[in-house]
Amino acid sequence: MAEKILKWSLYSLGAVSLIVIGAIVWVVISGFRAEGNSMTKEQEQVMMEVNEPTEQKEIKAVDEDGIPSERSFMKELHEMTHQKVRANEKHGSQQMTSEQIDRMLGILKSVEETEDHYEHFDFYKKSLEAWDQGDFSNAVTVHNTIWEWQNGTIGWATGLMSEEEEQEYIQRNF
């Protein structure tokens, strides 16, 4: 009888020990995850600015020296979408901020109805104007359309990232 009580006590002690160790490990891991996912105030501000519609404002044209080739413009726009889309591979990143969107719209204003007019001008303008109003629902289409124009073979966007995924992306890349 004493032997059964001893075995039962050891099993109980072992089970309680495992539960306590598991709880400690869970608390430690949760703490590390929480620290790793925290955003700086600056990153939070950028996220809020990008995701909220902006007021009506005048977009200024850029100097002739500041006008990139259409290929460079397309690459930059494509890299901006990486902040919003899920894709198995992403090469390059441009932070999507209100200022960046305004700058890109300014470039479009500068090339509109000039000899430097971009072939896909209307597509770029429509995409950026939606972003300027806080609507990023077109980011997958923008990403994949440009990717096709660039003859991309890997890194097809499959959907929009969640806010948490976007925050992690911003933290890792900017």
Rosetta blueprint (number, residue, H / E / L):
1 M L
2 A H
3 E H
4 K H
5 I H
6 L H
7 K H
8 W H
9 S H
10 L H
11 Y H
12 S H
13 L H
14 G H
15 A H
16 V H
17 S H
18 L H
19 I H
20 V H
21 I H
22 G H
23 A H
24 I H
25 V H
26 W H
27 V H
28 V H
29 I H
30 S H
31 G H
32 F H
33 R H
34 A H
35 E H
36 G H
37 N H
38 S L
39 M L
40 T L
41 K H
42 E H
43 Q H
44 E H
45 Q H
46 V H
47 M H
48 M H
49 E H
50 V H
51 N H
52 E L
53 P L
54 T L
55 E L
56 Q L
57 K L
58 E L
59 I L
60 K L
61 A L
62 V L
63 D L
64 E H
65 D H
66 G H
67 I L
68 P L
69 S L
70 E H
71 R H
72 S H
73 F H
74 M H
75 K H
76 E H
77 L H
78 H H
79 E H
80 M H
81 T H
82 H L
83 Q L
84 K L
85 V E
86 R E
87 A E
88 N L
89 E L
90 K L
91 H L
92 G L
93 S L
94 Q L
95 Q L
96 M L
97 T L
98 S H
99 E H
100 Q H
101 I H
102 D H
103 R H
104 M H
105 L H
106 G H
107 I H
108 L H
109 K H
110 S H
111 V H
112 E L
113 E L
114 T L
115 E L
116 D L
117 H L
118 Y L
119 E L
120 H L
121 F H
122 D H
123 F H
124 Y H
125 K H
126 K H
127 S H
128 L H
129 E H
130 A H
131 W H
132 D H
133 Q L
134 G L
135 D L
136 F L
137 S L
138 N L
139 A H
140 V H
141 T H
142 V H
143 H H
144 N H
145 T H
146 I H
147 W H
148 E H
149 W H
150 Q L
151 N L
152 G L
153 T L
154 I L
155 G L
156 W L
157 A E
158 T E
159 G E
160 L E
161 M L
162 S L
163 E H
164 E H
165 E H
166 E H
167 Q H
168 E H
169 Y H
170 I H
171 Q H
172 R H
173 N H
174 F L
